[in-house]
Amino acid sequence: MARSNMIRHGSRLMALSTASLGLVAAMAVPAAAADEPTREQLIADCASGEGKCTFNEPTLGKAYLGDFRQVSNSLYNCSTSDATQSMGWSDTVGSTDSAGVSVTAGGNIAGIIDLSVTASYSHTWSSSHTEDSSLNMTVKPGEVGWISRAQVMQTVTGTWQTHYDSPKWDHYYWFVPDTVTGPAPNGTDGQSNAVTVKTRKMTTAEKKSCSAESKKGQAFVVKR
């Protein structure tokens, strides 16, 4: 998408009346393209609070089940019989914007989105979700096992509006379209979180390591 379509500067507001805006008369002439801020700069100002930002007209996408990922240590079975063990697991899923940048690591971004979604949909939006539990797993001889989990995810699409007390890049207002992907409550749109045990055959190198005295005939855990 062309940059001009990604960031729409405050000159679009010139058509508004002075009474409705109050600041139009003080706005400078439109900035040259070279003087326009980058998307990253505008989002950073929203996060820091330098720009007084809102996330306008949020639209929630249909929930879907995200990718499975390992959430536990791995159990290696170097013995000649099945190895059964209770394995603890923990998973934290965050949110990213359309540029793949995390929106959970401090700043005001998550809170602004939550306020907007709550106002529009009457329920809160969370930028991160953490779960932990334990599960019994059985691993066959010569195999490796671990626990994987998939989180229900959902997108929220809207437009960032930044407002500066003094013109920045020659304007009081800038607009940035954005889509944020984050965890959704279990059961959203009929989708459910999933936890499963996965196994695979040991590699040749892993099988050779089983001959070590400390591992021979044993099942052992390797931290992820």
DRENPA-3360 file (N, C-alpha, C; in nm, 2 decimals, always signed):
BEGIN
1 = MARSNMIR = +0.08/-0.12/+0.00/+0.00/+0.00/+0.00/+0.09/+0.12/+0.00 ~ +0.06/+0.22/-0.09/+0.14/+0.34/-0.10/+0.13/+0.42/+0.03 ~ +0.24/+0.49/+0.06/+0.25/+0.56/+0.19/+0.14/+0.66/+0.21 ~ +0.10/+0.72/+0.09/-0.01/+0.83/+0.10/-0.14/+0.77/+0.14 ~ -0.16/+0.64/+0.11/-0.28/+0.57/+0.16/-0.27/+0.52/+0.30 ~ -0.15/+0.50/+0.35/-0.13/+0.45/+0.49/-0.15/+0.56/+0.59 ~ -0.10/+0.69/+0.56/-0.11/+0.80/+0.65/-0.18/+0.91/+0.59 ~ -0.29/+0.95/+0.64/-0.37/+1.06/+0.59/-0.35/+1.18/+0.68;
9 = HGSRLMAL = -0.29/+1.29/+0.63/-0.26/+1.40/+0.72/-0.38/+1.49/+0.75 ~ -0.35/+1.59/+0.84/-0.46/+1.67/+0.89/-0.52/+1.77/+0.79 ~ -0.47/+1.78/+0.67/-0.53/+1.87/+0.58/-0.68/+1.83/+0.54 ~ -0.71/+1.71/+0.56/-0.85/+1.66/+0.53/-0.95/+1.73/+0.62 ~ -0.90/+1.78/+0.73/-0.99/+1.85/+0.83/-1.02/+1.99/+0.79 ~ -0.95/+2.05/+0.69/-0.97/+2.19/+0.65/-1.11/+2.22/+0.61 ~ -1.19/+2.12/+0.57/-1.32/+2.14/+0.53/-1.42/+2.16/+0.64 ~ -1.38/+2.12/+0.76/-1.46/+2.14/+0.88/-1.47/+2.29/+0.92;
17 = STASLGLV = -1.58/+2.32/+0.98/-1.59/+2.46/+1.02/-1.50/+2.50/+1.14 ~ -1.47/+2.62/+1.15/-1.38/+2.67/+1.26/-1.45/+2.64/+1.40 ~ -1.59/+2.65/+1.40/-1.66/+2.63/+1.52/-1.65/+2.49/+1.57 ~ -1.66/+2.39/+1.47/-1.66/+2.25/+1.51/-1.52/+2.21/+1.54 ~ -1.42/+2.26/+1.49/-1.28/+2.22/+1.51/-1.21/+2.31/+1.61 ~ -1.22/+2.44/+1.59/-1.16/+2.53/+1.69/-1.01/+2.56/+1.66 ~ -0.95/+2.47/+1.58/-0.80/+2.48/+1.55/-0.77/+2.50/+1.41 ~ -0.87/+2.49/+1.32/-0.84/+2.49/+1.18/-0.77/+2.61/+1.13;
25 = AAMAVPAA = -0.81/+2.73/+1.18/-0.75/+2.85/+1.14/-0.61/+2.86/+1.17 ~ -0.56/+2.79/+1.27/-0.42/+2.80/+1.32/-0.34/+2.70/+1.24 ~ -0.40/+2.61/+1.16/-0.32/+2.50/+1.10/-0.23/+2.56/+0.99 ~ -0.11/+2.50/+0.97/-0.02/+2.55/+0.87/-0.06/+2.49/+0.73 ~ +0.01/+2.53/+0.63/-0.01/+2.47/+0.50/+0.03/+2.33/+0.50 ~ -0.03/+2.24/+0.41/+0.00/+2.10/+0.41/+0.15/+2.08/+0.40 ~ +0.20/+1.98/+0.47/+0.34/+1.95/+0.47/+0.38/+1.88/+0.34 ~ +0.50/+1.89/+0.30/+0.56/+1.82/+0.18/+0.57/+1.67/+0.22;
33 = AADEPTRE = +0.57/+1.58/+0.12/+0.58/+1.44/+0.15/+0.70/+1.41/+0.24 ~ +0.81/+1.48/+0.21/+0.93/+1.45/+0.28/+0.92/+1.48/+0.43 ~ +0.83/+1.58/+0.46/+0.81/+1.62/+0.60/+0.71/+1.54/+0.68 ~ +0.64/+1.45/+0.61/+0.54/+1.37/+0.68/+0.60/+1.27/+0.77 ~ +0.53/+1.24/+0.88/+0.59/+1.14/+0.98/+0.57/+1.00/+0.92 ~ +0.65/+0.91/+0.97/+0.64/+0.77/+0.94/+0.53/+0.71/+1.03 ~ +0.47/+0.60/+0.99/+0.37/+0.53/+1.07/+0.43/+0.50/+1.21 ~ +0.56/+0.46/+1.21/+0.62/+0.42/+1.34/+0.62/+0.54/+1.43;
41 = QLIADCAS = +0.65/+0.66/+1.38/+0.66/+0.78/+1.46/+0.53/+0.82/+1.52 ~ +0.42/+0.81/+1.44/+0.29/+0.84/+1.49/+0.24/+0.74/+1.60 ~ +0.27/+0.61/+1.58/+0.23/+0.51/+1.68/+0.31/+0.53/+1.80 ~ +0.44/+0.57/+1.79/+0.52/+0.59/+1.91/+0.47/+0.71/+1.99 ~ +0.42/+0.81/+1.92/+0.36/+0.92/+1.99/+0.23/+0.89/+2.06 ~ +0.16/+0.80/+2.01/+0.04/+0.75/+2.07/+0.07/+0.67/+2.20 ~ +0.18/+0.59/+2.18/+0.22/+0.50/+2.30/+0.28/+0.58/+2.41 ~ +0.35/+0.69/+2.38/+0.42/+0.77/+2.48/+0.32/+0.87/+2.54;
49 = GEGKCTFN = +0.22/+0.91/+2.47/+0.12/+1.01/+2.52/+0.15/+1.15/+2.46 ~ +0.26/+1.16/+2.38/+0.29/+1.29/+2.32/+0.18/+1.33/+2.23 ~ +0.12/+1.23/+2.16/+0.00/+1.26/+2.08/-0.12/+1.21/+2.15 ~ -0.22/+1.30/+2.16/-0.35/+1.26/+2.22/-0.43/+1.18/+2.13 ~ -0.42/+1.05/+2.14/-0.47/+0.95/+2.04/-0.60/+0.89/+2.08 ~ -0.68/+0.86/+1.97/-0.80/+0.77/+1.98/-0.79/+0.67/+1.87 ~ -0.86/+0.56/+1.90/-0.86/+0.45/+1.80/-1.01/+0.45/+1.75 ~ -1.03/+0.51/+1.63/-1.17/+0.53/+1.58/-1.23/+0.42/+1.51;
57 = EPTLGKAY = -1.36/+0.40/+1.52/-1.44/+0.30/+1.45/-1.38/+0.16/+1.45 ~ -1.36/+0.10/+1.56/-1.30/-0.03/+1.57/-1.40/-0.13/+1.51 ~ -1.35/-0.23/+1.43/-1.43/-0.33/+1.38/-1.36/-0.47/+1.41 ~ -1.43/-0.55/+1.48/-1.38/-0.68/+1.52/-1.40/-0.78/+1.41 ~ -1.29/-0.86/+1.38/-1.29/-0.96/+1.28/-1.35/-1.09/+1.34 ~ -1.37/-1.19/+1.26/-1.42/-1.32/+1.31/-1.31/-1.39/+1.38 ~ -1.34/-1.45/+1.49/-1.23/-1.52/+1.57/-1.19/-1.65/+1.50 ~ -1.07/-1.68/+1.52/-1.01/-1.81/+1.46/-0.91/-1.87/+1.56;
65 = LGDFRQVS = -0.88/-1.99/+1.54/-0.78/-2.06/+1.62/-0.64/-2.04/+1.57 ~ -0.56/-1.98/+1.65/-0.42/-1.95/+1.61/-0.33/-2.08/+1.59 ~ -0.21/-2.06/+1.56/-0.12/-2.17/+1.54/-0.08/-2.24/+1.67 ~ -0.06/-2.37/+1.67/-0.01/-2.44/+1.78/+0.14/-2.41/+1.80 ~ +0.18/-2.40/+1.93/+0.32/-2.38/+1.96/+0.35/-2.45/+2.09 ~ +0.48/-2.48/+2.11/+0.52/-2.56/+2.22/+0.51/-2.47/+2.35 ~ +0.45/-2.52/+2.45/+0.43/-2.45/+2.58/+0.49/-2.52/+2.70 ~ +0.56/-2.63/+2.68/+0.62/-2.71/+2.79/+0.76/-2.75/+2.76;
73 = NSLYNCST = +0.83/-2.81/+2.85/+0.96/-2.87/+2.83/+0.94/-2.99/+2.74 ~ +1.05/-3.05/+2.70/+1.04/-3.18/+2.62/+1.08/-3.30/+2.70 ~ +1.01/-3.41/+2.68/+1.04/-3.53/+2.75/+1.10/-3.63/+2.65 ~ +1.23/-3.67/+2.67/+1.30/-3.76/+2.58/+1.29/-3.90/+2.65 ~ +1.26/-4.00/+2.57/+1.25/-4.13/+2.62/+1.36/-4.22/+2.56 ~ +1.46/-4.25/+2.64/+1.57/-4.33/+2.60/+1.56/-4.47/+2.65 ~ +1.44/-4.50/+2.71/+1.42/-4.64/+2.77/+1.36/-4.73/+2.66 ~ +1.33/-4.85/+2.70/+1.27/-4.95/+2.61/+1.12/-4.97/+2.63;
81 = SDATQSMG = +1.06/-4.88/+2.72/+0.92/-4.89/+2.74/+0.86/-4.75/+2.75 ~ +0.73/-4.74/+2.74/+0.66/-4.61/+2.74/+0.70/-4.53/+2.87 ~ +0.71/-4.40/+2.85/+0.74/-4.32/+2.96/+0.62/-4.22/+2.98 ~ +0.56/-4.22/+3.10/+0.45/-4.14/+3.13/+0.49/-4.04/+3.24 ~ +0.45/-3.92/+3.22/+0.49/-3.81/+3.32/+0.39/-3.70/+3.31 ~ +0.37/-3.63/+3.43/+0.29/-3.51/+3.43/+0.38/-3.39/+3.40 ~ +0.34/-3.32/+3.30/+0.43/-3.21/+3.25/+0.35/-3.07/+3.27 ~ +0.41/-2.98/+3.34/+0.35/-2.85/+3.35/+0.37/-2.77/+3.22;
89 = WSDTVGST = +0.28/-2.68/+3.20/+0.29/-2.59/+3.08/+0.24/-2.45/+3.11 ~ +0.29/-2.35/+3.04/+0.25/-2.21/+3.06/+0.26/-2.14/+2.92 ~ +0.16/-2.06/+2.90/+0.15/-1.99/+2.77/+0.10/-1.85/+2.78 ~ +0.18/-1.75/+2.73/+0.13/-1.61/+2.72/+0.13/-1.57/+2.58 ~ +0.01/-1.52/+2.54/-0.01/-1.47/+2.40/-0.04/-1.32/+2.40 ~ +0.04/-1.25/+2.32/+0.03/-1.11/+2.32/-0.04/-1.06/+2.19 ~ -0.03/-0.93/+2.16/-0.09/-0.87/+2.04/+0.01/-0.80/+1.96 ~ -0.01/-0.80/+1.83/+0.08/-0.73/+1.74/-0.01/-0.64/+1.64;
97 = DSAGVSVT = +0.05/-0.53/+1.59/-0.02/-0.45/+1.50/+0.01/-0.49/+1.36 ~ -0.04/-0.42/+1.26/-0.03/-0.45/+1.12/+0.12/-0.46/+1.07 ~ +0.21/-0.39/+1.15/+0.35/-0.39/+1.11/+0.42/-0.51/+1.19 ~ +0.35/-0.59/+1.26/+0.41/-0.69/+1.34/+0.48/-0.65/+1.47 ~ +0.45/-0.53/+1.51/+0.51/-0.47/+1.63/+0.42/-0.51/+1.75 ~ +0.48/-0.55/+1.86/+0.40/-0.58/+1.98/+0.33/-0.46/+2.04 ~ +0.21/-0.47/+2.09/+0.14/-0.36/+2.15/+0.12/-0.39/+2.30 ~ +0.19/-0.49/+2.35/+0.17/-0.52/+2.49/+0.28/-0.47/+2.58;
105 = AGGNIAGI = +0.39/-0.43/+2.52/+0.51/-0.39/+2.60/+0.51/-0.25/+2.65 ~ +0.42/-0.22/+2.74/+0.41/-0.08/+2.79/+0.34/+0.02/+2.70 ~ +0.34/+0.14/+2.74/+0.27/+0.25/+2.66/+0.12/+0.25/+2.67 ~ +0.06/+0.34/+2.60/-0.08/+0.36/+2.60/-0.17/+0.28/+2.50 ~ -0.10/+0.22/+2.41/-0.17/+0.16/+2.29/-0.28/+0.06/+2.33 ~ -0.25/-0.04/+2.42/-0.35/-0.14/+2.45/-0.47/-0.07/+2.52 ~ -0.44/+0.02/+2.61/-0.55/+0.09/+2.68/-0.64/+0.17/+2.59 ~ -0.59/+0.23/+2.49/-0.67/+0.31/+2.40/-0.76/+0.22/+2.32;
113 = IDLSVTAS = -0.70/+0.11/+2.27/-0.78/+0.01/+2.19/-0.89/-0.04/+2.28 ~ -0.86/-0.08/+2.41/-0.96/-0.13/+2.50/-1.08/-0.04/+2.52 ~ -1.05/+0.09/+2.54/-1.15/+0.19/+2.56/-1.24/+0.20/+2.44 ~ -1.18/+0.19/+2.32/-1.26/+0.21/+2.19/-1.35/+0.08/+2.17 ~ -1.29/-0.04/+2.19/-1.37/-0.16/+2.17/-1.48/-0.17/+2.28 ~ -1.45/-0.13/+2.40/-1.55/-0.14/+2.51/-1.67/-0.04/+2.48 ~ -1.64/+0.08/+2.43/-1.74/+0.17/+2.39/-1.83/+0.12/+2.28 ~ -1.77/+0.05/+2.18/-1.84/+0.01/+2.06/-1.91/-0.12/+2.08;
121 = YSHTWSSS = -1.85/-0.21/+2.16/-1.91/-0.35/+2.17/-1.95/-0.39/+2.31 ~ -1.93/-0.30/+2.41/-1.97/-0.33/+2.54/-1.90/-0.45/+2.61 ~ -1.79/-0.48/+2.56/-1.70/-0.58/+2.63/-1.56/-0.54/+2.62 ~ -1.48/-0.58/+2.71/-1.34/-0.54/+2.71/-1.25/-0.62/+2.61 ~ -1.14/-0.55/+2.57/-1.05/-0.61/+2.48/-0.91/-0.63/+2.56 ~ -0.85/-0.74/+2.55/-0.73/-0.77/+2.63/-0.61/-0.79/+2.53 ~ -0.50/-0.72/+2.56/-0.39/-0.72/+2.47/-0.30/-0.85/+2.49 ~ -0.32/-0.92/+2.60/-0.25/-1.04/+2.63/-0.33/-1.14/+2.71;
129 = HTEDSSLN = -0.29/-1.27/+2.70/-0.36/-1.37/+2.78/-0.26/-1.47/+2.82 ~ -0.27/-1.51/+2.95/-0.18/-1.61/+3.01/-0.26/-1.73/+3.07 ~ -0.22/-1.85/+3.04/-0.27/-1.97/+3.10/-0.16/-2.06/+3.14 ~ -0.18/-2.14/+3.24/-0.09/-2.25/+3.28/-0.16/-2.36/+3.35 ~ -0.11/-2.48/+3.33/-0.17/-2.60/+3.39/-0.07/-2.71/+3.38 ~ -0.12/-2.83/+3.39/-0.03/-2.95/+3.37/-0.11/-3.06/+3.30 ~ -0.04/-3.15/+3.24/-0.10/-3.26/+3.16/-0.02/-3.38/+3.16 ~ -0.08/-3.50/+3.18/-0.01/-3.62/+3.17/+0.02/-3.66/+3.02;
137 = MTVKPGEV = +0.15/-3.69/+3.00/+0.19/-3.73/+2.86/+0.26/-3.86/+2.86 ~ +0.24/-3.94/+2.76/+0.31/-4.07/+2.74/+0.39/-4.06/+2.61 ~ +0.52/-4.09/+2.63/+0.61/-4.09/+2.51/+0.67/-4.23/+2.49 ~ +0.66/-4.28/+2.37/+0.71/-4.41/+2.34/+0.86/-4.41/+2.33 ~ +0.92/-4.53/+2.34/+1.07/-4.54/+2.33/+1.13/-4.48/+2.20 ~ +1.23/-4.41/+2.22/+1.30/-4.35/+2.10/+1.22/-4.22/+2.05 ~ +1.13/-4.17/+2.13/+1.06/-4.05/+2.08/+1.07/-3.93/+2.18 ~ +1.03/-3.82/+2.13/+1.03/-3.69/+2.21/+0.89/-3.64/+2.22;
145 = GWISRAQV = +0.85/-3.60/+2.34/+0.71/-3.55/+2.35/+0.71/-3.41/+2.42 ~ +0.61/-3.33/+2.39/+0.59/-3.20/+2.45/+0.44/-3.16/+2.44 ~ +0.41/-3.05/+2.50/+0.27/-3.00/+2.50/+0.26/-2.88/+2.42 ~ +0.16/-2.87/+2.33/+0.14/-2.76/+2.24/+0.00/-2.70/+2.27 ~ -0.01/-2.57/+2.25/-0.13/-2.50/+2.27/-0.16/-2.40/+2.16 ~ -0.29/-2.39/+2.13/-0.34/-2.29/+2.03/-0.44/-2.20/+2.10 ~ -0.43/-2.07/+2.07/-0.51/-1.97/+2.14/-0.61/-1.91/+2.04 ~ -0.73/-1.89/+2.08/-0.83/-1.82/+2.00/-0.79/-1.68/+1.98;
153 = MQTVTGTW = -0.78/-1.63/+1.85/-0.73/-1.50/+1.81/-0.84/-1.42/+1.74 ~ -0.82/-1.29/+1.74/-0.92/-1.20/+1.67/-0.85/-1.07/+1.63 ~ -0.89/-1.02/+1.52/-0.84/-0.89/+1.48/-0.93/-0.77/+1.51 ~ -0.88/-0.66/+1.54/-0.96/-0.54/+1.55/-0.90/-0.43/+1.46 ~ -0.98/-0.38/+1.37/-0.93/-0.28/+1.27/-0.99/-0.14/+1.29 ~ -0.91/-0.04/+1.28/-0.96/+0.09/+1.31/-0.86/+0.20/+1.25 ~ -0.88/+0.32/+1.29/-0.79/+0.43/+1.25/-0.74/+0.51/+1.37 ~ -0.61/+0.52/+1.38/-0.55/+0.60/+1.49/-0.57/+0.75/+1.45;
161 = QTHYDSPK = -0.61/+0.83/+1.54/-0.62/+0.97/+1.52/-0.53/+1.04/+1.63 ~ -0.42/+1.11/+1.58/-0.33/+1.17/+1.68/-0.37/+1.32/+1.68 ~ -0.37/+1.38/+1.80/-0.39/+1.52/+1.81/-0.28/+1.58/+1.89 ~ -0.22/+1.69/+1.84/-0.11/+1.75/+1.91/-0.15/+1.89/+1.95 ~ -0.10/+1.93/+2.07/-0.14/+2.07/+2.12/-0.08/+2.18/+2.04 ~ +0.04/+2.15/+1.98/+0.11/+2.24/+1.88/+0.13/+2.16/+1.76 ~ +0.13/+2.23/+1.64/+0.15/+2.16/+1.51/+0.28/+2.07/+1.51 ~ +0.27/+1.95/+1.47/+0.38/+1.87/+1.45/+0.38/+1.81/+1.31;
169 = WDHYYWFV = +0.49/+1.83/+1.24/+0.49/+1.80/+1.09/+0.39/+1.89/+1.03 ~ +0.37/+2.01/+1.08/+0.29/+2.12/+1.02/+0.14/+2.09/+1.04 ~ +0.10/+1.99/+1.12/-0.04/+1.97/+1.14/-0.07/+1.93/+1.29 ~ -0.20/+1.96/+1.33/-0.24/+1.92/+1.46/-0.29/+1.78/+1.46 ~ -0.34/+1.73/+1.35/-0.40/+1.60/+1.34/-0.34/+1.51/+1.23 ~ -0.32/+1.38/+1.26/-0.28/+1.28/+1.17/-0.36/+1.16/+1.19 ~ -0.37/+1.08/+1.08/-0.46/+0.96/+1.08/-0.38/+0.84/+1.03 ~ -0.39/+0.73/+1.10/-0.31/+0.60/+1.06/-0.41/+0.48/+1.07;
177 = PDTVTGPA = -0.44/+0.42/+0.96/-0.52/+0.29/+0.96/-0.43/+0.18/+1.02 ~ -0.50/+0.09/+1.10/-0.42/-0.01/+1.16/-0.51/-0.13/+1.19 ~ -0.45/-0.25/+1.19/-0.52/-0.38/+1.23/-0.43/-0.44/+1.34 ~ -0.49/-0.47/+1.45/-0.42/-0.53/+1.57/-0.48/-0.67/+1.58 ~ -0.39/-0.77/+1.60/-0.43/-0.91/+1.62/-0.39/-0.95/+1.76 ~ -0.49/-1.00/+1.84/-0.46/-1.04/+1.97/-0.55/-1.15/+2.02 ~ -0.53/-1.20/+2.14/-0.61/-1.31/+2.20/-0.75/-1.27/+2.23 ~ -0.84/-1.37/+2.20/-0.98/-1.35/+2.23/-1.03/-1.44/+2.33;
185 = PNGTDGQS = -1.13/-1.41/+2.41/-1.18/-1.51/+2.51/-1.22/-1.64/+2.45 ~ -1.19/-1.75/+2.53/-1.23/-1.88/+2.48/-1.38/-1.89/+2.45 ~ -1.41/-1.95/+2.34/-1.55/-1.96/+2.30/-1.60/-1.85/+2.21 ~ -1.52/-1.75/+2.18/-1.56/-1.64/+2.09/-1.59/-1.70/+1.95 ~ -1.70/-1.66/+1.90/-1.75/-1.71/+1.76/-1.74/-1.86/+1.75 ~ -1.76/-1.93/+1.86/-1.76/-2.08/+1.86/-1.63/-2.14/+1.86 ~ -1.52/-2.06/+1.87/-1.38/-2.12/+1.87/-1.33/-2.15/+2.01 ~ -1.26/-2.25/+2.03/-1.21/-2.29/+2.16/-1.06/-2.31/+2.16;
193 = NAVTVKTR = -1.00/-2.27/+2.27/-0.85/-2.29/+2.28/-0.83/-2.44/+2.28 ~ -0.71/-2.48/+2.24/-0.68/-2.62/+2.23/-0.54/-2.65/+2.30 ~ -0.53/-2.76/+2.37/-0.41/-2.81/+2.43/-0.39/-2.95/+2.39 ~ -0.27/-2.99/+2.34/-0.25/-3.13/+2.30/-0.11/-3.17/+2.32 ~ -0.09/-3.31/+2.33/+0.04/-3.36/+2.34/+0.09/-3.40/+2.20 ~ +0.21/-3.36/+2.17/+0.27/-3.39/+2.04/+0.40/-3.47/+2.06 ~ +0.43/-3.56/+1.97/+0.55/-3.64/+1.98/+0.61/-3.65/+1.84 ~ +0.74/-3.69/+1.84/+0.81/-3.71/+1.72/+0.92/-3.82/+1.74;
201 = KMTTAEKK = +0.98/-3.87/+1.64/+1.09/-3.96/+1.65/+1.22/-3.88/+1.68 ~ +1.30/-3.94/+1.76/+1.43/-3.88/+1.79/+1.51/-3.87/+1.66 ~ +1.59/-3.77/+1.65/+1.69/-3.76/+1.54/+1.80/-3.86/+1.56 ~ +1.88/-3.88/+1.46/+2.00/-3.97/+1.48/+2.09/-3.92/+1.59 ~ +2.12/-3.79/+1.59/+2.20/-3.74/+1.70/+2.14/-3.76/+1.84 ~ +2.01/-3.74/+1.85/+1.94/-3.76/+1.98/+1.95/-3.90/+2.02 ~ +1.93/-3.99/+1.93/+1.94/-4.13/+1.96/+2.08/-4.17/+2.01 ~ +2.18/-4.11/+1.95/+2.32/-4.14/+1.99/+2.35/-4.09/+2.13;
209 = SCSAESKK = +2.28/-3.98/+2.17/+2.30/-3.92/+2.30/+2.24/-4.01/+2.41 ~ +2.15/-4.10/+2.37/+2.09/-4.19/+2.47/+2.19/-4.29/+2.52 ~ +2.31/-4.31/+2.45/+2.41/-4.40/+2.49/+2.49/-4.35/+2.61 ~ +2.48/-4.22/+2.63/+2.55/-4.16/+2.75/+2.51/-4.23/+2.88 ~ +2.60/-4.24/+2.97/+2.57/-4.32/+3.09/+2.45/-4.25/+3.17 ~ +2.45/-4.12/+3.17/+2.34/-4.05/+3.25/+2.20/-4.06/+3.18 ~ +2.20/-4.10/+3.06/+2.07/-4.11/+2.99/+2.03/-4.25/+2.95 ~ +2.12/-4.34/+2.95/+2.09/-4.48/+2.91/+1.98/-4.54/+2.98;
217 = GQAFVVKR = +1.88/-4.58/+2.91/+1.76/-4.65/+2.97/+1.67/-4.56/+3.05 ~ +1.69/-4.42/+3.03/+1.61/-4.33/+3.11/+1.52/-4.24/+3.02 ~ +1.42/-4.18/+3.09/+1.34/-4.07/+3.03/+1.39/-3.94/+3.10 ~ +1.42/-3.84/+3.03/+1.46/-3.72/+3.09/+1.40/-3.60/+3.02 ~ +1.40/-3.49/+3.10/+1.34/-3.36/+3.05/+1.44/-3.26/+3.01 ~ +1.42/-3.20/+2.89/+1.50/-3.09/+2.85/+1.42/-2.96/+2.84 ~ +1.46/-2.85/+2.90/+1.39/-2.73/+2.91/+1.38/-2.67/+2.77 ~ +1.27/-2.61/+2.74/+1.25/-2.55/+2.61/+1.32/-2.41/+2.60;
% end
